[in-house]
């Protein structure tokens, strides 16, 4: 069951949305202002937030900023409700997953809810490290909080299987691999027809200096060394995106 948080101060509209979404099989949590909504996020992890912009105590835009990461990504998909007169201004202030101008037809809102929930995460990362690495779960959780899809991969065979049915956006890998050296692993990625175009970001908690040179020579797109925090992974992705846009 998908869970939806509705943040709306118009009591009648809130009840209508709650009734219809529950009838369609969604789990529903409600809040009448931004402060209450933040409190509800300590209790539930919604698959979608339906957010009115004009709220008491804390505006919708203030709430939106509170759930936005340092990289400008909201931690949850957001469907914004706003008056038509404010629509253009709201577009400039937030980058929500969807906008619905008031007044609206309930069926149109339901269609938009379905579209957003069914939409795939924006980018897929293949994270290559052993399961016994204590960093893997924390890295995965952090990347998912930035709304990346993450597939955990342990060896090259699994990597090829993943790539054969769907193209990933990035490969992030620990240089130290069990089945072969990191240098050899990167070379195999860059020689594989399904993998060679995917940017490769390399890290290593061993911290050996020569890994940077070996990674670069093998074809890695970026070497991080020992990340000071997991935010460095997202920063690396943003840097590669920027470089890619400059060369388009």
C-alpha atoms as one frame of an Amber mdcrd trajectory, in Angstrom:
protein
   0.000   0.000   0.000   1.254   3.461  -0.914   1.094   6.073   1.836   0.194
   9.710   1.211   0.567  12.704   3.501  -1.968  15.458   2.762  -1.025  18.917
   4.056  -4.104  21.115   3.635  -5.821  23.650   5.916  -9.217  23.660   4.159
 -11.079  21.112   6.290 -13.716  20.232   3.675 -11.161  19.682   0.920  -8.945
  17.693   3.285 -11.815  15.310   4.081 -12.744  14.919   0.405  -9.154  14.057
  -0.537  -8.793  11.702   2.406 -12.039   9.867   1.596 -11.273   9.476  -2.116
  -7.649   8.381  -1.669  -8.608   5.819   0.967 -11.349   4.530  -1.331  -8.684
   4.066  -4.018  -6.555   1.964  -1.658  -4.023   4.493  -0.392  -2.944   4.890
   3.195  -3.570   8.492   4.227  -2.090  10.738   6.927  -3.227  14.353   7.251
  -1.870  17.638   8.597  -3.438  21.095   8.593  -0.210  23.127   8.505   3.524
  22.831   7.866   4.524  22.431  11.507   2.096  19.561  12.050   3.283  17.991
   8.782   6.899  17.983   9.980   5.773  16.247  13.168   3.905  13.618  11.129
   7.085  12.879   9.163   8.582  11.545  12.396   5.843   8.910  12.383   5.349
   8.074   8.692   7.467   7.917   5.549   5.070   8.874   2.767   5.365   7.796
  -0.852   3.887  11.185  -1.786   3.104  14.487  -0.083   0.126  16.496  -1.360
   1.041  20.016  -0.266  -1.045  23.162  -0.248   1.073  26.304  -0.578  -1.144
  28.641   1.483  -0.931  27.256   5.028  -1.090  28.796   8.524   1.884  28.859
  10.944   4.310  27.561   8.285   3.696  28.116   4.580   3.870  25.335   2.053
   7.058  26.763   0.580   8.681  26.905   4.034   7.699  23.276   4.623   8.995
  22.337   1.162  12.355  23.901   1.989  12.466  21.998   5.285  12.241  18.639
   3.469  14.747  19.606   0.778  18.306  18.291   0.949  21.431  20.357   0.496
  21.438  19.305  -3.159  17.994  20.768  -3.790  16.139  17.450  -3.836  13.059
  16.834  -1.709  13.217  13.692   0.422   9.748  12.665  -0.778   7.796  13.217
  -4.002   5.622  16.334  -3.705   2.415  17.313  -5.502   1.786  21.024  -4.933
  -1.701  22.526  -4.719  -1.905  26.242  -5.394  -4.307  28.882  -6.670  -4.061
  29.517 -10.411  -3.061  33.123  -9.740  -0.022  31.903  -7.784   0.951  29.046
 -10.108   3.665  30.811 -12.107   5.294  32.270  -8.976   5.200  28.897  -7.220
   6.885  27.219 -10.206   9.809  29.617  -9.758  10.178  28.904  -6.038   9.928
  25.099  -5.940  10.769  22.193  -8.239   7.985  19.837  -7.209   7.102  16.549
  -8.902   3.737  17.948  -9.916   1.469  20.993  -9.660  -2.320  21.093  -9.413
  -4.062  24.488  -9.699  -7.080  25.144  -7.471  -9.915  24.578  -8.045  -9.460
  21.122  -9.585 -11.446  18.027 -10.450 -10.779  15.217  -7.988 -10.332  12.692
 -10.831  -7.592  14.861 -12.331  -5.795  14.977  -9.000  -6.024  11.185  -8.653
  -4.469  10.781 -12.110  -1.613  13.062 -11.089  -1.126  11.140  -7.839  -0.887
   7.879  -9.799   1.551   9.374 -12.308   3.941  10.629  -9.639   3.861   7.479
  -7.515   4.421   5.199 -10.494   7.260   7.310 -11.865  10.658   5.706 -11.422
  13.302   7.376  -9.248  15.214   9.935 -11.239  18.476   8.043 -11.594  19.736
   4.496 -11.013  23.044   3.867  -9.261  24.826   0.520  -9.241  26.768   0.406
  -5.951  29.561  -2.156  -6.091  30.890  -3.267  -2.730  30.786  -6.382  -0.584
  27.789  -6.946   1.665  30.047  -7.208   4.706  31.212  -3.608   4.199  29.639
  -1.550   6.979  29.491   1.408   4.594  27.118  -0.212   2.097  23.891   0.097
   4.057  24.655   3.670   5.109  25.626   4.680   1.567  22.500   3.062   0.169
  20.255   4.795   2.699  21.893   8.163   2.022  21.598   7.864  -1.758  17.964
   6.795  -1.454  17.303   9.810   0.770  18.457  11.868  -2.222  15.890   9.866
  -4.233  18.264   7.805  -6.308  17.395   4.191  -7.021  20.225   1.951  -5.795
  21.102  -1.613  -6.722  23.759  -3.270  -4.575  26.184  -5.331  -6.648  28.890
  -7.684  -5.338  30.696  -8.985  -8.433  31.110  -8.441 -12.151  28.691 -11.205
 -13.136  25.932  -9.535 -11.140  26.879  -6.201 -12.695  26.526  -7.597 -16.211
  23.171  -9.171 -15.354  21.864  -5.856 -14.048  23.082  -3.944 -17.093  21.616
  -6.443 -19.569  17.993  -5.488 -18.799  18.255  -1.820 -17.914  20.729   0.999
 -18.313  22.038   2.517 -15.098  22.993   6.165 -14.785  26.083   5.762 -12.579
  28.384   3.094 -11.213  29.862   3.815  -7.789  32.448   1.277  -6.652  34.923
   0.472  -3.916  38.374   0.149  -5.491  39.174  -2.919  -3.377  37.347  -5.837
  -4.983  37.439  -9.507  -3.957  37.506 -11.179  -7.372  40.068  -8.918  -9.072
  41.916  -5.645  -8.598  39.981  -2.414  -8.818  41.996  -1.462 -11.883  41.020
  -4.697 -13.666  37.392  -4.273 -12.597  37.201  -0.774 -14.079  38.816  -1.954
 -17.324  36.222  -4.724 -17.646  33.443  -2.169 -17.149  34.861   0.079 -19.852
  35.274  -2.866 -22.242  31.714  -4.128 -21.812  29.263  -2.864 -24.489  26.416
  -2.496 -21.973  28.514  -0.752 -19.323  31.186   1.319 -21.027  29.114   4.498
 -21.371  28.082   4.577 -17.695  30.178   7.031 -15.624  32.262   5.280 -12.959
  32.963   6.894  -9.574  35.556   5.145  -7.404  36.123   5.398  -3.661  38.349
   3.493  -1.271  38.487   3.422   2.506  42.010   2.005   2.428  43.267   5.403
   1.321  46.233   4.192  -0.760  47.501   7.017  -2.964  48.237   4.955  -6.069
  44.583   3.973  -6.417  43.770   7.374  -7.905  46.300   6.994 -10.714  45.335
   3.380 -11.376  41.636   4.244 -11.431  42.172   7.115 -13.862  44.375   5.048
 -16.163  41.791   2.241 -16.161  39.087   4.665 -17.305  37.251   5.764 -14.143
  35.481   9.098 -14.497  36.201  10.231 -10.928  38.182   9.035  -7.918  37.080
  10.185  -4.471  39.559   8.407  -2.275  38.170   8.060   1.237  34.938  10.087
   1.301  34.704  12.383   4.306  30.936  11.797   4.223  28.380  10.226   1.915
  27.399  13.651   0.638  30.627  13.465  -1.403  28.996  10.791  -3.577  26.149
  13.085  -4.581  28.558  15.989  -5.094  30.576  13.793  -7.463  27.440  12.924
  -9.429  26.509  16.609  -9.704  30.018  17.448 -10.945  29.834  14.774 -13.630
  26.377  15.991 -14.666  27.730  19.519 -15.001  30.674  18.332 -17.114  28.275
  16.351 -19.291  26.058  19.383 -19.895  29.089  21.507 -20.848  30.022  18.996
 -23.548  26.526  18.664 -25.019
